Amino acid sequence: LHNNEKPNRYGKFWCWRLWELEASHQDIRAAHEMVLRAWDSSTNTQPDKPTWNLMGMLNNPWFRVKIRRCSDSTGAVRVRF
C-alpha cells in the first residue's frame, strides 16, 4: 500500500484504503463465507461485532460476505454473493 495521506500529529492515518486480493475460483467455491478485517502496524484490529463508540459510529466490525453455490440449467456450478 502506498500512503498518499500525511499522518496527524500523533502519527495516525484516518482514511479508507483501497486494496485487492486475487483468489482462485476453487477457493471461492469451497468457502462458505469471506471475512474481511483490517490491522494496523500496532496490531490493533477491527472488532468482530459492532461496538458503540462516543461518535455513535457502528460501522467498524469485520465485513462478512456469504457465498452460495447453485447450479444453472446446464448443471454447471455457479457462485452467488
N, C-alpha and C positions, 0 to 999 in steps of 0.2 A: 504494500500500500504506500502511496505517496501522499504526504501531508501537504496540502495547499493552505491549510489554516495555520495561523500562529497561535501558540498556547496563551492562556490567560496568565496573570501574574503568579498563579500557583502551579503553572506547568500543565494545566488541564486543557483538553480539547473538548468542545461541546458542539459536535456536528455529526450528521449522518455520514456513514462511509458506504460507498458502493463497492460491491465485490461480486465475484462469481466463482463457481466451482463446477468442474466437469465431473460427471458421473456416468457410468455405463448404464445402458438400458437394463441389463441383467440385474445390476444392483438396485435400481429403482423398482423393477418388477418384484424383486424378492422382499422389499421393505414394506412395512405396514404404515409407517409414517416417517416424515422427515422432521427433525427438530433442529432449530437454529438458535444459537445464543452466542453472545459476544463476551470476550475477556479483554481486559486492558493489560498494559505492561506490568501492573502491580498485582495481577491475578484476581482483580475484582470482576465479578460476573453478574449477569442478569439473574433475577430470582426466577424460580420455576413457576410460581403462581403470581398473579397480580398483587402488588402490595401498595398500600396507601402511603403517600408522602405529603409533605407540607404544601406542595404546589397543587395537590389534587390530581396528579397525573397517574393513571393506572396503566399506561401504555408501555410498560417496561419488561414484561415477562418473556420467556422463551417463545419463539414463534413456532407453531406446530402445523404441519400440513398432512392430513390423512391421505393415504394412497389407496385407491380402489382398483382392483383388477376386474375386467369384464371381457367378454368375447363379442366380436362383431358377427355379422351374418355369415362370414366365411369360416368362423371358428378361430380366427386369429386373436391372440390375447392383446388386449388394449389396457392402458392405464389412464385413470381419471384422477384429477386432483380436486 
